[in-house]
């Protein structure tokens, strides 16, 4: 009984003695305080990692979408591109100060945890739509303070989706208004790519002569490049309608709008170069045919769409005839009549592209006036620039779009 009383008394004395309480409480609280500080630091790091990862997956998804429609990349290659793009983005952000083994482990971590899914949907003509999903995650190491509570890593994940499609699904009608006047027979400074030079015997030696493209030959090559862009976008001829008319001192026989590009290609390839210049009748015909309600009806019956309409207007000179007559005011009369048709076309929503090919200042002024905007006007001073301008027009007409959707 006495022994029990001593034990109780000793217990009361221990409980009553407060000399060691602070040390005990500090020992208990310190790990919690340190862990809390570690969690705060890691929370900031995880948010930064999440933002970097989201930016990287967004970029990877857009890169794959763009490659699918702009470079006609295969789905398998686009998947690999997205995965490699993502890995490179995150490696550049994280690898600073890493050992070779750590960097290799990081790359393997992304490779194992990244999924790229691409779905393709067929549209009208050869148009295609692509949906690209990129999902990934990786482990972020926590600092030693946080690890006190037993957590060594935290997972960060992100998901991005992009969609891309060729604009070939949008129907279009394009009419070409082309100068075939006599000045188009003159030579450019560009060698004929199909026959740049030829040799002949001159005395006891062999001499070389260089073959340059005429303006009309350069026009035919440039037109073929434009039409190739349209045909690539719509090889089945269900969305694109084209037509053409040439002019010299008067409008030549116009080619009506028709499906595809083959008729226009044949028409342009047969153009001679002769006569003076009057663009008024040809441009008026282009406006009449392109703006007609029957043109929209043809698209509606075939592809169910309202087409985007274009007129491509080209000259290498300046107007000097009007209604097949040459007077002191003929050039001004033709310019004014052409401008009136240009105004009507633009007011009707037709996009007018104009190309001045080694043209004098008055010809350039007319074409600048007729263009829908400064971006629709080109001053080509050689055959290469003419081809570049026509190719650009073809690309814009069948342009492609890429947008981030998630």
Secondary structure, 3 states (H helix, E strand, C coil): CHHHHHHHHHHHHHHHCCCCHHHHHHHHHHHHHHHHHHHHHHHHHHHHHHHHHHHHHHHHHHHHHHHHHHCCCCHHHHHHHHHHHHHHHHHHHHCCCCCHHHHHHHHHHHHHHCEEEEEEEECCCCCEEEEEEEEEEEEEECCHHHHCCCCCEEEEEEEEEEEEEEHHHCCEEEEEEEECCHHHHCEEEEECCCCCEEEEEECCEEEEEECEEEHHHHHHHHHHHHHHHHHHHCCCCCCEEEEEEEECCCECCCEEEEEECHHHHHHHHCCCCCCCCCCHHHHHHHHHHHHCHHHHHHHHHHHCCCCEEEEEEEECCCCCCECCECCCCHHHHHHHHHHHHHHHHHHCCCEEEEEEECCCHHHHHHHHHHCCCHHHEEEECCHHHHHHHHHHHHHHHCCEEEEECC
